[in-house]
């Protein structure tokens, strides 16, 4: 039972001095994407007495923007470590920011908006705080998405020039942002000179047998005399080529030694220019139905890239179940995207739609064994959505939909590893159905005529966003944007969040409460998540944190809430409002 003592109340809008008096006596102690319709039909109605969406001002005033009064996190310095545990912002340049008025985003536009991602000044609080940038393909390509590359050594003219790219790298370096490029090695464009020359050679060959000595590019692809599944006819010949994704994306033959030498030149070219690493597209497709061959190739590629730049970062996309993609860590590569937590059917969305919080806690705690058995130096790559998935705003309907959108973002950002945020998720942008819809223009303003606004892909459907643009959200303390900013700030203040090994504390967790203890380099943090609409009382007095039992003298590092209800603390017993996170150290 609780002691009948005076209750201590912590409000985010209280002054720092009051917070210190209350709490900080001991400061300094050591699966498949879904459409909006699919997600909406699966979403469960939440019950409980949480504040209505947008009601009041949630405890997230920390930004130095309109309405800011101060927050417990204001007095805690950032502790951003320069390693490969980062917070990445995924950008589709085509739809991000247009600098020349042609309706298409470009590198100069991205450069002009780098301060939005990270301004490089720890004394300001007006940037998102991401210190990694993932660029979707920027190589010359005949399509809007650019996953069919024509030239691996250049920049698509609609985006700019190599000089623009070098300027971007320099600007990112000044801000402490590590840039990784999408590297598409499963296939090239059918318009790539390699493929064009190989086909021309076959068309001139007649009945003679091909010889790579006459045309080395013949061995760069999978050609066959018989038609197979996923193969297409080479015009004017009786030859076929493999193109498992699309006829205009011929698959590369990664067993070809000449091609491997070419790939080594490509990675060295961009690493020497200043790129920090690569996002590897479709790694499970390198060899059709050949998991071990894929892993063997990735082992070779990892050795090549790490030999060229020791701290280069490699993250791979293997869209299969967790038991399968975990095996790819045997290659020695740094990271693989954690699909188990992403999308409408992932762990995060399921918990936000009613699955017990235990699912999140148990799965987080299991990752060290799941991935570590293949590579003890793995870095998980949690993400919530990306360019292939319906945006998350469509996963939730009914009461508390906004609060669930926010909370899900925090659950992704508070996972261990390098967390990834798809552009616009911090605004609650919409986008589902056809691929073009998922790559809509960054929602800088509600006025499409505003300078820098992009048109988006030509075949994108016309739809309205559900939540406000950045212009409104910057000034709204209750906005998704302000919530995301604070979550990233908390991540940047506490290295244990990204780097710590997670332990699920079942004895103090509950149906809608998940308590995780993370340990990194001998230091522990406690994360308490409330994943339902109702407030929850959690007795933490029996929990040991950094050698002491949790109590009134335990350092409170952050309180992330979605409504105006306060967090209260009394003798190691915390009461948290619905959809909130408490961070203690």
N, C-alpha and C positions, 0 to 999 in steps of 0.2 A: 504493500500500500504506500501511497505517497505521504511524505511528511507534510503536516499542515503548517508550512512556512510561507512567507510572502513570495508570491510568484514573480519571477524575473522575466521581463518581456524585452525581446529584441526586435526592433523595427528597422528596416533598411533605410528609412528616411530619418532615423535618429542621427544625431551628431556623433562623430567618431569618439569623442571623449566619453559620452554616455555608454557607448559600446565597450570601451576599454574598462570602465568601472564595473560593468556587468560580467564581462566574460574573459578578459584577456590578462588576468592576474599573472599568468605564467607564460606570457609571450616570449618567444625565443627558445622554448624548450624544443630540446631536441626530440537462289531460287528464281522464280520467274517474275518479270515486271508485270504490274497490273495497270489497267486503265483506271481513270477516275470512277467510272461506272462500276467496275469490278470491285474497287476498293470500297466505294460507298455502300454497295450492297452487302459487303462483308462486315462493315463497321458496326460495332455494338453501341447502343445508347448507354451513356454513363449516368449513374444516379448519384445523389449526394448534394451537399449544400455548398459547393465551391462557388466563388463569385462568378457572376455572369461574364462571358467573354468581353474583355475590354473594360469591365467595370472598375472604376477607381484607378489608382496608380499602383501597379505592382511594385514590389521592393526591388527594383532594378535601376534606381537612379545612381549612375556611376560615371556617366560619360562626359561630363563637362558640356553637355548640350542643353537645350531648352528644358527647364524643369528639374535640372540636376541639383541635389542638395548634399550629396555625400553618401558614402556607403562604407561598410566595414572593409571592403576590398581596396578602398582608396589609399589606406595607409600601408598596404602590403606591396612591396616592390615586385616587379616582374622578375622572373628567374628563368629566362629563356636560354637554354643550353644549345650551343652550336654543334648539333649532331644530326643524326638521321631520324630522330623522333621529332616530327614536325606537325603543324596544322596546315594542310594543303587546301588551296582554293582552286577548284577545277574551272577553267575558262574555255568556252567556245568562242574564239576570237570573232568569228563571223557575226555573232549576235551580241557582242559585249558593248563596244563603244566605237562610234564612227567619227573619224577625225576629218574626213574630206568630203562629207556630204553625199556620198554615193549610196547610202543606205546599208552598206556592209561594214561591219566592224573591222578594225585593222590594228596593226601593232602600235602605231602612233596613238591611236585611241586608248589602247591598253596602257601604254606608258603614261598618258595623261591621267589615268585613273588608278595608278599604283598606290597613291596615298590613301585611297579608299580601302585597299587590301592591307597595306602596312606602310606607314609614312617613315619608318625607321627611327622615330623619336619616342623613346620610352616615357618622356614627360607629358606627351599628349595622350588623349583618350578619344580620338575622333576617327581612328581607323579600326578595322575589324580585328587586327592582331594576328592574321595568318602569316606564317613565315615560310610557306612553300607555295609554289605555283605550278599547277599541272596544265600545260597547254595541250589541248586536243590538236590533231594534226595541223601543221602549218606549212607542209611541203606543197609544191605545185600539184594540182589535182583537177580533174574535170567536174567534180561534184561539190556540192555545198559542204558535205561532211568531211571530205578530204581523207577518208580512209583508203582511198585508191591512189597511191602515190605515183607520180610521173618522174620525179627527180628527188632523190634522197639527199641531195647536196644544196638545195636551194629553198627559198621561201616563195609561197604562192603570191603572184603579183597583186592579187586583190587585197592581200594583207600588208604588202609592203616589200621591202628589200632586205638583203642580208645586212646592210648597214643599219636598218631599223631594228633588226633582231639583235644585233650587237649592242645597240643603244639600250634596248630593253634589258638585256643581260646586265649591262653596267648599272642601270638604274635599280634593278632588283638587288644586285650585289651591295649597293650603297644602303639598301634598306634591310639587309640580312635575309632576303628572300631567296630560297633555293629553287631554281627553275628545272623542272623535268619535262621532257618532250615526249609526246606519243611516238613510239617507234613501231611501225607496222611491218612485221617480217613474215607474216603468214602468206601474204599475197602482195602483188603490186597492181597498178592499173594496167588494163589491157592496152593503154596508150603509152606505157613506159617504153622507151627505146629498146630495152632488153627484149621485151616480148615482141615488139614490132619486128625487130631484126630476126628473132627466132622464127616467127611465122613466115616472114619473107623468104628465109632460107628453106623452110619446108615446102613452100610453094614453088620454089625453083628446083627442088631436089628431084622431083619425079619419082621414079622407082628405086633410086639408089638409097643405100643405107646412110643415115645421118652420122656425121662425125663431128664431135665437139671441137676438134682441132680446126675445122673449117668455120664453125660458128659456135663459140663458147657459150653463147646465151641459150643454145638448145638445152644444155644441161641445167640452166637456171630454173626450169619449169618441169612440170610432170606431163610429158607428152606420151601418147600411146596410140597404137594402131586400132585398138578396139574401143568401142564406146562403153564407159562405165558410169556408175552412179556419180553425179556431180561433175561429169565431163562434158565438154562442148566441142563442136567441130571447128577445126581450123579451116577457114574458107578457102576453097579451091584445092583442097587436099583430102586424103583419106586419113588424116591424123586428127587426134582429139587431145584436148588439154584439160587438166583439172581446175575447177573453179567452184569450190564447195559453197562459198557464200553467194556468188553472183557471177554471171558470165563475163562481166567486165572487171572481175578481180581474179586473175589467174593465180593459182597457188604456186608459191616458190618451192623449189627443191632444196631443202636445207641440208641435204647430204652432199651437195655439190661443193667441193673444196674451193673452186674459183669463186663461187657465191659467198662462201664463208669469209674468204679473204676480202671480198667487197664489203661485207657487213662490218668487218674489223676496221676497214677504212672509214666507213660511215660513222660508227660510234666514236672513233678517235677524232674525226673531223669536228663533231659537235662538242665533244668533251674539251678539246683544245680551245674551242671558241668560248667556253665558259659555262656550258650546260652542266647542271648538277647531277643528271642521271636521266633515266628513261622509264616511262610507263609502257609496258610491253603488252601490246594488243593481242588478244585471242591466243594465249600460249598453249591452250589445250588442243588447238586446231593445227599446230605446226605440222604434226604428222597425223593424218586422219586415223582415228581409233588406235593411236599409238602412244599410250601414256608414258611408258618407259623411254621411248624415243624422244618424246617432248622433254622429259626431265634431263635426258642426256644432252640434248641440244642446249637447254638452259644452263646446264653445268658448264658447258663450253663457253657460252656467251657471258656468263657471270665471271668466269676466269679472265676472259678477254677484257671486259669493261673494268673490272677491279684492277687488272694489270695496267690499264691506261690511266685510271684515276681511282686511287684507293678508297676514297670516301664517296665515290659515285653511288647513287641510290637507284635500286631497281625494284619496281613493283609490277607484278604481273596480274593479268586478268584471266582467271580460269573459272568460267561460269558453270560449276558443277557443285555437288554437295560437299560439305565441309570435310568429310573423311577422304574424299578424292583430291580436293585442291590442297589439303594439308600435305599430301605426299610430294607436291612440287617444291616444298621447302628443302627437300633432299638435294636440290640443285645448288644450294648455297646462296641463292638470291635473297635479298633483304626481306621483301614483303610480297604477300599475295592479298588481293582484296578479299575482305571477309563478307562473302555473300550471305552467310547465315543470319546476319543481323539486318540486312538491307531489304528494301522494297516492301510492298504491301503485305507479303507473306513472311517477312523476316521477323526475327525475335523482337525487335524494338516495336514495330507496328502491332504485332500481336499482343504484346504487353500493354500497349496504349489502348488497345481495343478490348481489354478485359482478361487476358491470360494472366495468371498469378505472376507477381513480380519475381518470384523464385526462378522463373525461366531465364530472366536476364542475369540474375546473380549466379546461378549454377553454371550457365553457359560461359559467362565471362571467366569464372574461376577455372573452368576446364580447358581453356585455350592454351595455357602454358604447357600442359601435358600433350594436348592434341598436336600443337605445332612444334613444341620443343623436342619431341621424340625424333624429328627429322632434321632439325637445325636448332641448336641451343642458342644461336645468335639471331633468331628470327625477330622481325619487328612486324607485329600485326598491322593491317591496313584497314581499320574500320571505316565504313562509309554508309550513308543512309539512302542516298539516291545518286544516280548519275545520268548521263545523256541517253542511256538505253532504257531507262525506267520512267514510269509515270511519276510525276512530282508528288511529294508527300502530302500536300494539302488535300489531295483527293482521297487519302486513306481514312479521313475522319469526317463524320457527319454528326449533326445533332448538337445537344448541349455539350459545352466544354471542348468543342472541336479545336478552337484556337489554342486553348491550354495544352491540348494533346500534341498539336503541331510543335509548340515550343518545347515541351518536355522531351519529345522524341529527339529533337536536335541536341539537347543537353546529354541525353543518354548516349548518343553517338560520340559527342565531343569528350565525354568523360571516360571513354574506353581507353585501354592501354594501346600503345602503338602510334603510328602516324595516322591521324584522323583526316578524312577528306570531306570537304563541303562543296557541293555543286553550286555554281553561281546562281544566285536568286533564291536558293532555299532559305537564306537568311531574311528574305522578304515574304516568304510564303507564296512564291509564284506558282501559277497553275501550268499544266502541260501534260497531256496524256494522249493515247491513241497513236497516230502516226509519228514517226521519228521527228519530223519537222516541228511538231507541236511541243516536243520535249526540249527543244532548243530555241525557244522563243526569245525575243529581244530582252536584254536585261532591263528591268523595270525601274529605270531612273526616275521617270516622270509619267504622270497620267496623260500628258500632252505629247502625242507622237511627233509633233513638230519641234519639240525641245532639242536644242543642239546636242548632238552625239547619239540620239536615239537611232537604233537600227531598224531595218524593215523585217528582218528575220528571213528564214528560208522561203523561197518562192511559193512552195506548195503548202506552207503552214496554214492551218485553218484559222478563221477569225473567231477569237473568243476573248472574254473579258476576265481580268484578274479578280480574284476574290478579295484580296487584302490590298491595302494602300501601297503606293509606290514609295521609293526611298525618300522622296521629298517630304512626305507626310510622316513616315515612320521615324525619321531622324529626330523629329520634335515630339514624338509620342513615347512617353516613358513606358507605356504598356505594349509597345510594338514587338513583333517578332524580331525585328532587326536589333533593337536594344537588348533583347533577351539573349540573342546569339552572341552579341558583342561581349556581354558579361560572362557568358559561359566560356568563351575563348580566353578572356582575361584570366578567369579562374584557372583554366588549364595552363596558361603561361606563368602563373604565380606559383604553381605547385608541381614541380617536376615529377612527383610521385604518381600523378594522375596518368600521364602518358607512358611513364617508364616502369611503373610498379607492377609487381606480380599480384594478381587479385586473389583474395580469399573471401568466400561467401560466408557470412556469419548467420547461419540458419537459426540459431537459438534466439536472436533478437530481431529477425525478419518476420514478415507476416504476409498475408495474401496480397496486400497492396504496398508493402514495405520491403525494400531490398537494402541490406546493409553490406557494404564491401569494405574490407581493409586492404589497402595497397601498400606494398613494401618496396622501396627502392633505395639501394645504397645505405641500408641500415635505418632509414627514416620511414615512418608510417603515416598515412592519412586515412581517415574514415569518411566514407561517402554513404549518406543515408538518402535513399530515393523514396519518395511517395508517388506511386504511379496511379492512384485513383483520385476521385474528386473530393473525398472526405478527408478531414484532418485526421492525423494519426499520432498517437502517443507512443513513444519508443523508449523503453528503459535501457539505457546504455551503461548504467552504473557498473555492470559486471564485465564490461568490455575493457580489455587492456589495450592502450595505445601508447606507443613509445615508452613502454615500461611502467606506465601508471594507469590506474583505473580512471575511466572517463568520469568527470565531475565538473563542478562549476569553474575549476581552474584550468580545464582543458581549453586549448586555444581554438577559437572558432575562426576558421579561415574564410568562409563564405556561406551565404544563404541565398539561394537562387529560387525565387518564387514566381508564380504566374498570376497571383492576385494580391489583394491588399492585406490579407490576414497576416499577423505576425508569427514569427517563430518564438517559442518560449522555452526556457530551460530552468530546471529545478532539480538540484541534487543529482545530476547525471541522467535525468529524464527529460527528453526533448519532445515537444509537441510541434508538429509541422503541419502547415496547411496542405490541402490537396495539390498535387502536381508541383512538387518542390524538391530541392536537393539541399542538404546540409553537408558542409565540408569541415572537418575538424582535424586538428593536429596536436 
